[in-house]
Amino acid sequence: MSDTYEPPKVWTWDAESGGRFANINRPIAGPTHDKELPRGEHPLQLHSLATPNGVKVTILLEELLALGESGAEYDAYTINIGDGAQFGSGFVDINPNSKIPALLDVSTDPETRVFESGAILIYLAEKFGHFIPTDLSKKAECLSWLMWQMGSAPYLGGGFGHFYAYAPEKWEYPINRYAMEVKRQLDVLNRNLEHRQYLCGDDYNIADMANYAWYGALVLHNIYDARVFLDVDSYTNVVRWATEIEARPAVERGRRVNRPWGPEETRVVERHSAADFEIKS
């Protein structure tokens, strides 16, 4: 960076300085418009998008359904964050933070809202009794890796991803700073997976789903076009782990839900039943 930034005494918002997502970023909360959310017939109402944070939840829901948990049937509606749909009044009622995903469980009285992807994973895993250990020590390991992901991914997405792929200019210092941190995170995962099939050992659980959604996308799908830059193929244990998870049928389905981009056969913009995954000719 050639110029040194001198912070003003009081920061003011420059709406033109935010790069690719400047049109939806703002320093205030709350709704920008009135918009009721649709409601389907199933117990769980999900409002989301197939970004890594959204994919975490749809993978878990599809895994629960694969186990025969009929109570995990859900209606999934797409929230197009590029259009600012997350600032509609109905969505803000479920998630005051205006971030996807947001879940409404209408089977409880009163209805239960859950926001933040990690909280949704814990809620659903505990509600149905799957993919979260009951043993206290094993549960602590699972939740440690889940919280690790929740704390680490902002450095990957909002840090590295923003400055490498989305910022209006490529600045050396933030790219180098966040590239270093992302590679450190990959090394943390790679070392842990050297002698473990999954993050917590032999059992696949919500910690794997959460971390796969971000780091699997990084090592297998070249998010931010950074595969070569970060040398992700060198993290062989992470690549092996992510490849095994991605081969699961429920994961394949979960990745498609609320996906309005990509080849037609990969899109399930709204999900209301298993029939929505059938490829239409």
Number of C-alpha atoms within 10 A of each C-alpha: 9 6 5 6 7 6 7 7 6 5 7 8 9 9 13 11 12 17 16 15 15 16 14 15 12 12 7 6 11 16 20 13 13 12 15 11 16 11 15 15 11 18 18 22 23 27 27 28 28 27 17 23 22 27 28 28 30 29 26 25 25 24 21 22 17 13 11 11 15 12 15 22 21 24 19 26 22 22 26 17 16 12 10 16 21 29 25 19 20 18 27 21 17 19 23 17 17 23 22 25 30 29 24 21 19 16 12 10 7 8 11 13 16 20 19 18 22 21 15 20 27 17 13 22 19 14 11 13 13 18 23 22 20 12 8 9 10 14 14 15 16 24 20 14 19 24 16 15 21 16 10 16 20 13 17 20 19 12 18 24 21 23 23 22 18 17 16 15 10 14 13 12 11 16 18 14 13 21 22 13 17 22 16 12 19 20 16 13 19 21 15 17 19 14 11 15 16 20 26 22 15 9 14 16 22 26 26 24 26 29 25 25 25 21 26 24 17 21 26 18 12 15 16 17 13 18 15 10 8 17 11 19 13 13 17 15 21 28 18 16 21 23 15 12 19 19 10 13 13 19 22 15 22 24 25 24 30 26 24 17 12 9 8 12 12 17 20 25 18 20 21 18 12 11 8 15 17 9 11 7 5
